[in-house]
Amino acid sequence: MSLVDDGAWLVVVDMQNVFAHPPSPWASPDYPTALAGTRRLVDAFGDRVVFTRYVAPAEPEGAWRAYFALWPFALVPPDAPLYDLVDELDPAGRQVVTRTTFGKWGPELDAATHGAADLVLAGVSTDCCVLSTALPAADAGRRVHVAADACAGASRADHERALDAMRLYAPLVEVTTTAAVLGAP
């Protein structure tokens, strides 16, 4: 039986232009791989899909000031094309949770997934927003399944390190594959 059949929800983390396409300095080199796996999952989960979006805060505060001093290109309004979800996943009409934090778990995402016991995460960047979403969701009591081949990191090494870190949280967080999520033997 698949997680799709079990009523899990798919959370597509930050599949946005800023992480997809050079010359953005945040573009992931393995984004095409993540896109292929994520597309399969989106198709399978139907209406049980929530997209998330990272956007820069209007006025960075605290440690975010130093962060955006390093990445001033990203200080654009939330409706800038840089922060659009990628068209390849056909996000029109889908639920979208937008936050100014790396982690997307919170009351909005909990409500959007209807308190589902199981969440499947796909997206970018494994070593940032996926990791930062997975751990608080697990802390909140959700079983988190990270489809490793539907995620991409800032580099392959960073992707693998983030997956290894999430494996430390088993059985709260399970690193899996798209095929396993879809019930393939």
Z-matrix of the N, CA and C atoms (Angstrom, degrees):
N
C 1 1.451
C 2 1.535 1 109.33
N 3 1.299 2 116.22 1 146.07
C 4 1.460 3 120.63 2 -177.10
C 5 1.522 4 111.09 3 -98.60
N 6 1.316 5 115.31 4 162.65
C 7 1.461 6 120.01 5 173.78
C 8 1.521 7 110.78 6 -64.58
N 9 1.326 8 116.88 7 -28.01
C 10 1.461 9 120.73 8 176.08
C 11 1.524 10 108.98 9 -61.97
N 12 1.337 11 116.53 10 -47.23
C 13 1.471 12 121.31 11 -179.69
C 14 1.523 13 112.11 12 -67.82
N 15 1.333 14 116.87 13 -26.25
C 16 1.467 15 121.48 14 -178.97
C 17 1.524 16 113.57 15 -82.02
N 18 1.340 17 118.41 16 -0.24
C 19 1.461 18 120.83 17 177.25
C 20 1.513 19 115.79 18 88.36
N 21 1.346 20 117.66 19 12.87
C 22 1.466 21 120.05 20 177.01
C 23 1.526 22 109.81 21 -64.31
N 24 1.314 23 115.07 22 160.63
C 25 1.473 24 122.52 23 174.94
C 26 1.521 25 108.50 24 -111.32
N 27 1.308 26 115.64 25 143.89
C 28 1.460 27 122.45 26 175.77
C 29 1.520 28 108.98 27 -96.15
N 30 1.332 29 115.84 28 128.86
C 31 1.459 30 122.41 29 174.09
C 32 1.525 31 107.05 30 -112.62
N 33 1.317 32 115.76 31 114.10
C 34 1.466 33 122.17 32 179.84
C 35 1.522 34 107.09 33 -95.73
N 36 1.319 35 115.03 34 107.35
C 37 1.457 36 121.72 35 -171.58
C 38 1.529 37 111.16 36 -88.22
N 39 1.317 38 115.15 37 111.79
C 40 1.470 39 124.32 38 164.89
C 41 1.531 40 115.86 39 54.47
N 42 1.310 41 117.59 40 40.46
C 43 1.471 42 120.83 41 175.31
C 44 1.532 43 106.97 42 -79.09
N 45 1.324 44 114.77 43 79.34
C 46 1.458 45 124.11 44 -172.80
C 47 1.518 46 110.88 45 -121.72
N 48 1.314 47 115.29 46 161.47
C 49 1.465 48 121.04 47 178.86
C 50 1.528 49 112.19 48 -54.75
N 51 1.295 50 118.06 49 -38.44
C 52 1.465 51 121.95 50 -176.19
C 53 1.529 52 111.98 51 -60.56
N 54 1.336 53 117.22 52 -27.37
C 55 1.467 54 121.31 53 -179.81
C 56 1.522 55 112.30 54 -102.39
N 57 1.335 56 116.49 55 -7.95
C 58 1.455 57 121.08 56 -172.00
C 59 1.519 58 114.18 57 -100.09
N 60 1.306 59 116.32 58 -36.41
C 61 1.454 60 118.55 59 -164.94
C 62 1.528 61 113.07 60 -124.53
N 63 1.347 62 117.09 61 121.79
C 64 1.459 63 118.09 62 167.79
C 65 1.518 64 108.16 63 -62.37
N 66 1.276 65 120.50 64 150.21
C 67 1.451 66 127.20 65 18.35
C 68 1.526 67 114.74 66 -90.42
N 69 1.325 68 119.79 67 12.63
C 70 1.463 69 120.06 68 177.54
C 71 1.523 70 109.38 69 -54.97
N 72 1.326 71 117.85 70 128.49
C 73 1.462 72 119.55 71 178.40
C 74 1.527 73 112.24 72 -67.36
N 75 1.324 74 117.50 73 -11.56
C 76 1.466 75 120.96 74 177.53
C 77 1.525 76 112.30 75 -95.44
N 78 1.307 77 119.22 76 1.45
C 79 1.466 78 121.13 77 -179.12
C 80 1.528 79 110.19 78 -64.95
N 81 1.325 80 115.45 79 133.56
C 82 1.453 81 121.25 80 179.66
C 83 1.523 82 109.91 81 -87.31
N 84 1.327 83 118.06 82 131.33
C 85 1.461 84 119.70 83 -179.99
C 86 1.534 85 113.10 84 -65.21
N 87 1.314 86 118.31 85 -23.72
C 88 1.468 87 121.89 86 179.95
C 89 1.528 88 112.15 87 -101.15
N 90 1.324 89 116.66 88 17.40
C 91 1.460 90 120.37 89 179.87
C 92 1.536 91 112.81 90 -54.28
N 93 1.337 92 119.81 91 -42.37
C 94 1.472 93 119.01 92 179.69
C 95 1.535 94 113.37 93 -57.46
N 96 1.320 95 116.90 94 -36.27
C 97 1.466 96 120.48 95 177.18
C 98 1.521 97 110.57 96 -65.89
N 99 1.313 98 116.54 97 -45.90
C 100 1.464 99 120.22 98 178.43
C 101 1.525 100 110.79 99 -62.00
N 102 1.311 101 116.85 100 -39.51
C 103 1.456 102 121.31 101 179.81
C 104 1.528 103 110.97 102 -61.89
N 105 1.323 104 117.38 103 -43.57
C 106 1.471 105 120.65 104 -178.73
C 107 1.526 106 110.94 105 -62.13
N 108 1.324 107 117.44 106 -46.94
C 109 1.465 108 120.40 107 178.66
C 110 1.513 109 112.37 108 -66.61
N 111 1.315 110 116.30 109 -41.27
C 112 1.470 111 120.58 110 -179.64
C 113 1.522 112 110.43 111 -64.49
N 114 1.314 113 117.39 112 -40.09
C 115 1.470 114 120.61 113 178.91
C 116 1.532 115 110.47 114 -59.38
N 117 1.326 116 117.83 115 -43.33
C 118 1.476 117 121.40 116 177.52
C 119 1.527 118 110.71 117 -60.60
N 120 1.311 119 116.56 118 -42.14
C 121 1.467 120 120.41 119 -179.15
C 122 1.524 121 111.20 120 -68.16
N 123 1.326 122 117.34 121 -45.13
C 124 1.471 123 120.80 122 179.59
C 125 1.525 124 109.89 123 -57.18
N 126 1.314 125 116.49 124 -44.91
C 127 1.460 126 120.34 125 179.32
C 128 1.527 127 111.32 126 -60.48
N 129 1.317 128 117.34 127 -40.90
C 130 1.471 129 121.30 128 -176.30
C 131 1.525 130 112.99 129 -74.32
N 132 1.340 131 117.41 130 -35.25
C 133 1.468 132 120.01 131 -174.22
C 134 1.528 133 113.35 132 -81.96
N 135 1.319 134 117.84 133 -12.93
C 136 1.464 135 120.36 134 175.58
C 137 1.514 136 113.37 135 57.99
N 138 1.318 137 117.04 136 -117.39
C 139 1.464 138 122.15 137 -176.81
C 140 1.529 139 113.31 138 -82.66
N 141 1.318 140 117.52 139 -8.32
C 142 1.469 141 120.03 140 -178.58
C 143 1.535 142 110.30 141 -95.38
N 144 1.325 143 115.59 142 55.89
C 145 1.462 144 122.83 143 179.95
C 146 1.525 145 108.51 144 -130.34
N 147 1.321 146 115.62 145 133.47
C 148 1.460 147 122.20 146 173.28
C 149 1.526 148 107.15 147 -125.23
N 150 1.314 149 116.48 148 131.37
C 151 1.459 150 122.05 149 174.55
C 152 1.522 151 108.34 150 -97.31
N 153 1.330 152 116.00 151 146.51
C 154 1.464 153 119.82 152 171.88
C 155 1.522 154 108.55 153 -117.07
N 156 1.330 155 113.97 154 156.85
C 157 1.466 156 121.34 155 178.00
C 158 1.506 157 109.01 156 -136.29
N 159 1.320 158 114.98 157 134.20
C 160 1.455 159 120.94 158 168.87
C 161 1.516 160 107.98 159 -92.30
N 162 1.333 161 116.40 160 135.35
C 163 1.460 162 121.70 161 170.98
C 164 1.521 163 108.03 162 -135.54
N 165 1.304 164 115.99 163 152.51
C 166 1.463 165 120.86 164 178.63
C 167 1.524 166 109.50 165 -73.59
N 168 1.320 167 116.15 166 146.75
C 169 1.464 168 118.82 167 174.72
C 170 1.530 169 110.23 168 -68.31
N 171 1.321 170 116.57 169 149.84
C 172 1.464 171 120.39 170 178.58
C 173 1.523 172 110.71 171 -60.62
N 174 1.310 173 116.42 172 -41.55
C 175 1.465 174 122.68 173 178.66
C 176 1.523 175 108.33 174 -131.70
N 177 1.319 176 118.44 175 98.81
C 178 1.463 177 119.96 176 179.23
C 179 1.523 178 111.32 177 -58.49
N 180 1.332 179 114.81 178 139.26
C 181 1.459 180 120.75 179 179.26
C 182 1.515 181 110.15 180 -125.45
N 183 1.321 182 116.44 181 159.10
C 184 1.453 183 121.56 182 176.27
C 185 1.519 184 111.79 183 56.58
N 186 1.338 185 115.93 184 -135.48
C 187 1.462 186 122.33 185 -177.75
C 188 1.523 187 112.54 186 -63.22
N 189 1.344 188 117.39 187 -21.43
C 190 1.469 189 120.68 188 178.72
C 191 1.526 190 111.25 189 -64.28
N 192 1.328 191 118.51 190 -25.49
C 193 1.473 192 119.83 191 177.68
C 194 1.526 193 110.64 192 -62.02
N 195 1.319 194 116.75 193 -47.20
C 196 1.465 195 120.49 194 179.35
C 197 1.531 196 110.71 195 -66.60
N 198 1.314 197 116.47 196 -36.38
C 199 1.464 198 120.80 197 179.16
C 200 1.527 199 110.16 198 -61.18
N 201 1.321 200 116.43 199 -49.69
C 202 1.465 201 119.11 200 -177.80
C 203 1.523 202 113.15 201 -76.12
N 204 1.327 203 117.67 202 -14.09
C 205 1.462 204 119.45 203 170.08
C 206 1.534 205 109.28 204 -66.12
N 207 1.345 206 116.30 205 -30.68
C 208 1.462 207 121.35 206 176.87
C 209 1.531 208 112.76 207 -81.01
N 210 1.334 209 117.07 208 -26.14
C 211 1.465 210 122.57 209 -174.06
C 212 1.530 211 111.45 210 -128.95
N 213 1.318 212 118.80 211 57.43
C 214 1.470 213 120.23 212 -175.99
C 215 1.531 214 113.66 213 -64.09
N 216 1.343 215 118.25 214 -22.72
C 217 1.462 216 120.07 215 179.63
C 218 1.529 217 111.81 216 -59.54
N 219 1.331 218 116.53 217 -25.58
C 220 1.466 219 121.59 218 -174.59
C 221 1.525 220 113.44 219 -86.83
N 222 1.328 221 117.40 220 -5.62
C 223 1.468 222 120.01 221 178.63
C 224 1.521 223 109.85 222 -83.64
N 225 1.320 224 114.33 223 72.46
C 226 1.458 225 122.20 224 178.57
C 227 1.524 226 107.49 225 -125.97
N 228 1.330 227 117.88 226 161.79
C 229 1.466 228 120.18 227 -179.93
C 230 1.530 229 111.70 228 -62.47
N 231 1.326 230 117.22 229 154.40
C 232 1.466 231 121.79 230 -178.83
C 233 1.529 232 114.35 231 -57.15
N 234 1.339 233 117.33 232 -25.45
C 235 1.463 234 119.47 233 -178.79
C 236 1.528 235 112.75 234 -92.27
N 237 1.338 236 117.82 235 9.45
C 238 1.469 237 121.22 236 176.65
C 239 1.529 238 108.99 237 -67.87
N 240 1.323 239 117.96 238 144.35
C 241 1.464 240 121.11 239 179.83
C 242 1.535 241 113.54 240 -54.55
N 243 1.316 242 117.46 241 -28.24
C 244 1.457 243 122.12 242 177.93
C 245 1.527 244 111.29 243 -53.40
N 246 1.330 245 116.81 244 -36.72
C 247 1.466 246 121.93 245 -176.32
C 248 1.520 247 114.00 246 -97.23
N 249 1.332 248 118.05 247 6.57
C 250 1.462 249 120.36 248 176.61
C 251 1.523 250 110.55 249 -67.56
N 252 1.326 251 115.94 250 146.60
C 253 1.461 252 121.00 251 170.17
C 254 1.523 253 107.89 252 -68.47
N 255 1.318 254 117.27 253 148.32
C 256 1.459 255 120.14 254 -178.11
C 257 1.526 256 110.67 255 -70.15
N 258 1.311 257 115.22 256 139.09
C 259 1.461 258 121.85 257 -179.19
C 260 1.519 259 112.45 258 -64.11
N 261 1.327 260 118.06 259 -29.44
C 262 1.461 261 121.87 260 -175.49
C 263 1.523 262 113.56 261 -57.82
N 264 1.328 263 117.57 262 -22.15
C 265 1.464 264 120.95 263 -179.41
C 266 1.520 265 112.61 264 -98.37
N 267 1.323 266 117.21 265 2.72
C 268 1.464 267 122.43 266 177.76
C 269 1.531 268 112.18 267 48.42
N 270 1.342 269 116.87 268 60.91
C 271 1.462 270 120.16 269 -176.42
C 272 1.532 271 114.58 270 -77.05
N 273 1.320 272 118.11 271 -5.40
C 274 1.471 273 120.50 272 -177.72
C 275 1.522 274 110.28 273 -56.68
N 276 1.310 275 115.14 274 132.88
C 277 1.456 276 121.27 275 177.72
C 278 1.521 277 114.53 276 81.11
N 279 1.312 278 118.24 277 -1.32
C 280 1.472 279 121.99 278 179.99
C 281 1.520 280 110.30 279 -91.24
N 282 1.315 281 115.33 280 160.33
C 283 1.455 282 120.87 281 174.19
C 284 1.524 283 108.90 282 -69.05
N 285 1.330 284 116.11 283 138.88
C 286 1.462 285 121.36 284 178.77
C 287 1.522 286 108.82 285 -134.34
N 288 1.318 287 116.30 286 129.74
C 289 1.456 288 122.84 287 174.52
C 290 1.520 289 106.88 288 -109.30
N 291 1.320 290 116.92 289 121.12
C 292 1.465 291 122.56 290 -178.28
C 293 1.522 292 108.47 291 -112.27
N 294 1.343 293 115.63 292 131.10
C 295 1.464 294 120.27 293 179.01
C 296 1.528 295 109.61 294 -141.09
N 297 1.315 296 115.20 295 157.18
C 298 1.465 297 122.15 296 177.17
C 299 1.526 298 110.95 297 -96.65
N 300 1.310 299 116.74 298 19.80
C 301 1.463 300 122.28 299 178.91
C 302 1.517 301 109.10 300 -123.01
N 303 1.321 302 116.68 301 156.17
C 304 1.459 303 120.58 302 177.84
C 305 1.518 304 110.34 303 -62.48
N 306 1.322 305 116.54 304 -48.29
C 307 1.454 306 120.89 305 178.56
C 308 1.523 307 110.57 306 -75.12
N 309 1.310 308 115.85 307 135.59
C 310 1.470 309 119.67 308 -178.41
C 311 1.519 310 112.20 309 -104.07
N 312 1.343 311 118.56 310 -6.39
C 313 1.448 312 119.62 311 179.45
C 314 1.519 313 109.94 312 -70.00
N 315 1.307 314 116.32 313 135.87
C 316 1.449 315 123.89 314 177.75
C 317 1.514 316 107.94 315 172.84
N 318 1.317 317 117.48 316 -173.18
C 319 1.465 318 120.78 317 -176.61
C 320 1.528 319 113.60 318 -57.16
N 321 1.343 320 116.81 319 -34.80
C 322 1.467 321 119.36 320 -178.58
C 323 1.522 322 111.65 321 -66.63
N 324 1.331 323 117.08 322 -45.63
C 325 1.458 324 120.42 323 -179.40
C 326 1.528 325 110.66 324 -71.71
N 327 1.300 326 117.28 325 -36.96
C 328 1.464 327 120.68 326 175.76
C 329 1.530 328 109.76 327 -58.77
N 330 1.325 329 116.72 328 -47.06
C 331 1.473 330 120.66 329 179.59
C 332 1.526 331 111.11 330 -65.50
N 333 1.332 332 117.27 331 -40.93
C 334 1.463 333 120.73 332 -177.85
C 335 1.524 334 111.84 333 -65.09
N 336 1.336 335 117.36 334 -29.66
C 337 1.464 336 121.46 335 178.80
C 338 1.531 337 111.61 336 -96.26
N 339 1.325 338 116.22 337 9.05
C 340 1.468 339 122.52 338 174.97
C 341 1.521 340 112.96 339 55.82
N 342 1.342 341 116.33 340 33.97
C 343 1.458 342 120.44 341 177.74
C 344 1.516 343 113.65 342 65.11
N 345 1.327 344 118.03 343 24.74
C 346 1.466 345 121.87 344 -178.11
C 347 1.522 346 110.93 345 -54.17
N 348 1.311 347 116.37 346 141.07
C 349 1.461 348 121.56 347 178.87
C 350 1.519 349 111.70 348 -69.59
N 351 1.348 350 116.89 349 -33.24
C 352 1.454 351 121.90 350 -177.94
C 353 1.516 352 110.60 351 -118.11
N 354 1.328 353 115.22 352 132.96
C 355 1.458 354 122.18 353 175.38
C 356 1.518 355 108.60 354 -123.28
N 357 1.310 356 116.15 355 137.35
C 358 1.456 357 122.17 356 172.71
C 359 1.516 358 106.30 357 -107.31
N 360 1.331 359 116.85 358 127.04
C 361 1.461 360 121.62 359 179.13
C 362 1.524 361 110.14 360 -107.67
N 363 1.324 362 114.81 361 136.66
C 364 1.454 363 123.93 362 173.50
C 365 1.518 364 106.16 363 -140.43
N 366 1.323 365 117.68 364 154.40
C 367 1.459 366 118.98 365 174.98
C 368 1.507 367 114.08 366 135.65
N 369 1.315 368 113.97 367 -156.41
C 370 1.464 369 122.32 368 -175.81
C 371 1.526 370 109.28 369 -135.85
N 372 1.176 371 116.50 370 158.65
C 373 1.431 372 131.83 371 -16.97
C 374 1.531 373 107.45 372 -90.48
N 375 1.321 374 115.98 373 133.80
C 376 1.457 375 120.87 374 -177.26
C 377 1.523 376 110.83 375 -50.42
N 378 1.306 377 116.22 376 -42.85
C 379 1.460 378 122.80 377 -174.42
C 380 1.524 379 113.36 378 -84.93
N 381 1.290 380 117.70 379 6.97
C 382 1.462 381 120.36 380 178.93
C 383 1.528 382 109.66 381 -136.87
N 384 1.303 383 117.39 382 -87.95
C 385 1.460 384 121.00 383 -171.04
C 386 1.526 385 113.66 384 -71.08
N 387 1.336 386 118.69 385 -34.11
C 388 1.468 387 119.83 386 177.47
C 389 1.526 388 109.42 387 -67.56
N 390 1.323 389 116.74 388 -51.03
C 391 1.461 390 121.71 389 177.95
C 392 1.524 391 111.10 390 -57.58
N 393 1.334 392 116.67 391 -44.66
C 394 1.469 393 121.74 392 -177.71
C 395 1.521 394 113.15 393 -70.90
N 396 1.321 395 117.55 394 -14.47
C 397 1.463 396 121.90 395 174.93
C 398 1.523 397 110.38 396 -93.87
N 399 1.318 398 116.30 397 -40.24
C 400 1.467 399 121.27 398 -176.35
C 401 1.522 400 112.54 399 -62.01
N 402 1.314 401 117.75 400 -47.75
C 403 1.462 402 119.99 401 -172.83
C 404 1.525 403 113.30 402 -66.34
N 405 1.344 404 120.38 403 -46.47
C 406 1.465 405 117.78 404 177.91
C 407 1.532 406 112.91 405 -68.68
N 408 1.328 407 117.95 406 -29.45
C 409 1.467 408 119.66 407 175.94
C 410 1.525 409 109.31 408 -65.27
N 411 1.325 410 116.61 409 -42.17
C 412 1.468 411 120.47 410 176.66
C 413 1.523 412 110.51 411 -63.93
N 414 1.337 413 117.22 412 -42.10
C 415 1.467 414 120.79 413 176.81
C 416 1.523 415 111.77 414 -58.77
N 417 1.327 416 115.86 415 -30.53
C 418 1.466 417 120.71 416 179.95
C 419 1.530 418 111.64 417 -82.35
N 420 1.336 419 117.16 418 1.15
C 421 1.448 420 120.55 419 175.36
C 422 1.514 421 115.62 420 97.01
N 423 1.320 422 117.46 421 7.59
C 424 1.459 423 119.70 422 176.92
C 425 1.523 424 109.25 423 -85.28
N 426 1.334 425 116.71 424 144.55
C 427 1.456 426 120.65 425 170.83
C 428 1.527 427 105.72 426 -84.34
N 429 1.310 428 116.02 427 120.21
C 430 1.460 429 121.55 428 -174.55
C 431 1.525 430 109.02 429 -107.52
N 432 1.319 431 115.94 430 126.34
C 433 1.460 432 123.42 431 177.51
C 434 1.527 433 107.15 432 -114.81
N 435 1.312 434 117.39 433 115.84
C 436 1.463 435 121.91 434 -178.99
C 437 1.524 436 107.99 435 -99.30
N 438 1.316 437 116.32 436 113.89
C 439 1.466 438 121.44 437 178.12
C 440 1.522 439 108.12 438 -78.40
N 441 1.318 440 116.55 439 95.56
C 442 1.465 441 122.13 440 -171.56
C 443 1.519 442 112.74 441 -57.63
N 444 1.322 443 117.45 442 -37.66
C 445 1.462 444 119.66 443 -178.20
C 446 1.526 445 113.03 444 -83.13
N 447 1.316 446 116.61 445 2.11
C 448 1.462 447 122.01 446 173.44
C 449 1.531 448 110.04 447 -112.88
N 450 1.333 449 115.18 448 19.37
C 451 1.466 450 122.11 449 178.02
C 452 1.528 451 108.32 450 -128.49
N 453 1.321 452 115.42 451 158.47
C 454 1.464 453 121.09 452 175.16
C 455 1.525 454 108.40 453 -145.49
N 456 1.309 455 114.93 454 145.20
C 457 1.453 456 120.84 455 179.45
C 458 1.513 457 112.21 456 -106.54
N 459 1.317 458 114.81 457 -178.03
C 460 1.461 459 120.39 458 176.55
C 461 1.525 460 110.22 459 -61.84
N 462 1.332 461 115.96 460 -27.78
C 463 1.457 462 123.41 461 173.06
C 464 1.528 463 106.03 462 -152.22
N 465 1.321 464 117.00 463 167.78
C 466 1.469 465 119.63 464 176.84
C 467 1.519 466 110.68 465 -62.16
N 468 1.319 467 116.89 466 -40.73
C 469 1.469 468 120.38 467 179.73
C 470 1.525 469 110.32 468 -63.12
N 471 1.322 470 117.63 469 -43.59
C 472 1.469 471 120.46 470 178.65
C 473 1.524 472 110.87 471 -64.53
N 474 1.330 473 117.09 472 -39.89
C 475 1.465 474 122.26 473 176.45
C 476 1.530 475 109.98 474 -57.43
N 477 1.327 476 116.97 475 -50.11
C 478 1.469 477 121.30 476 -178.28
C 479 1.529 478 111.85 477 -64.77
N 480 1.339 479 116.90 478 -39.77
C 481 1.469 480 119.66 479 178.50
C 482 1.521 481 111.01 480 -63.44
N 483 1.333 482 117.08 481 -39.87
C 484 1.468 483 120.33 482 178.99
C 485 1.528 484 110.65 483 -66.99
N 486 1.330 485 116.79 484 -41.41
C 487 1.468 486 119.60 485 177.17
C 488 1.527 487 110.38 486 -61.67
N 489 1.341 488 116.87 487 -42.72
C 490 1.459 489 120.32 488 177.96
C 491 1.529 490 111.26 489 -61.22
N 492 1.319 491 117.43 490 -40.96
C 493 1.466 492 120.60 491 178.24
C 494 1.527 493 110.52 492 -63.53
N 495 1.337 494 117.43 493 -42.63
C 496 1.467 495 119.80 494 -179.87
C 497 1.526 496 111.64 495 -67.87
N 498 1.328 497 117.89 496 -31.48
C 499 1.470 498 120.72 497 176.99
C 500 1.527 499 111.62 498 -61.13
N 501 1.320 500 117.19 499 -26.01
C 502 1.466 501 121.07 500 178.18
C 503 1.531 502 112.09 501 -64.39
N 504 1.328 503 117.04 502 -18.11
C 505 1.465 504 121.77 503 -176.43
C 506 1.528 505 113.09 504 -95.79
N 507 1.340 506 117.29 505 7.75
C 508 1.467 507 120.00 506 177.48
C 509 1.530 508 109.06 507 -59.81
N 510 1.290 509 118.86 508 142.05
C 511 1.454 510 129.64 509 6.12
C 512 1.530 511 114.26 510 -91.36
N 513 1.327 512 117.82 511 7.82
C 514 1.466 513 119.81 512 179.00
C 515 1.523 514 111.25 513 -69.30
N 516 1.328 515 116.12 514 -37.42
C 517 1.461 516 122.35 515 178.01
C 518 1.523 517 107.10 516 -122.28
N 519 1.307 518 116.24 517 127.29
C 520 1.461 519 121.72 518 177.23
C 521 1.522 520 108.59 519 -116.47
N 522 1.320 521 116.30 520 125.84
C 523 1.452 522 121.09 521 173.18
C 524 1.520 523 106.05 522 -89.40
N 525 1.315 524 115.86 523 125.29
C 526 1.461 525 122.62 524 -172.24
C 527 1.516 526 109.73 525 -138.94
N 528 1.321 527 116.67 526 -164.95
C 529 1.458 528 121.67 527 179.36
C 530 1.527 529 109.29 528 -125.90
N 531 1.311 530 115.06 529 164.24
C 532 1.467 531 120.34 530 175.92
C 533 1.521 532 109.97 531 -59.60
N 534 1.326 533 117.42 532 -44.36
C 535 1.463 534 120.77 533 -179.56
C 536 1.526 535 111.06 534 -59.68
N 537 1.328 536 118.01 535 -43.49
C 538 1.462 537 120.48 536 179.88
C 539 1.527 538 111.23 537 -65.51
N 540 1.324 539 117.27 538 -40.65
C 541 1.467 540 120.58 539 177.34
C 542 1.533 541 110.31 540 -58.78
N 543 1.335 542 115.20 541 -38.81
C 544 1.461 543 120.17 542 -177.53
C 545 1.527 544 112.26 543 -83.87
N 546 1.340 545 117.73 544 1.55
C 547 1.452 546 121.06 545 173.66
C 548 1.504 547 114.69 546 88.64
N 549 1.330 548 118.35 547 15.51
C 550 1.465 549 120.36 548 177.02
C 551 1.523 550 109.14 549 -73.40
N 552 1.325 551 116.37 550 143.60
C 553 1.483 552 118.87 551 -179.05
C 554 1.518 553 111.93 552 -67.34
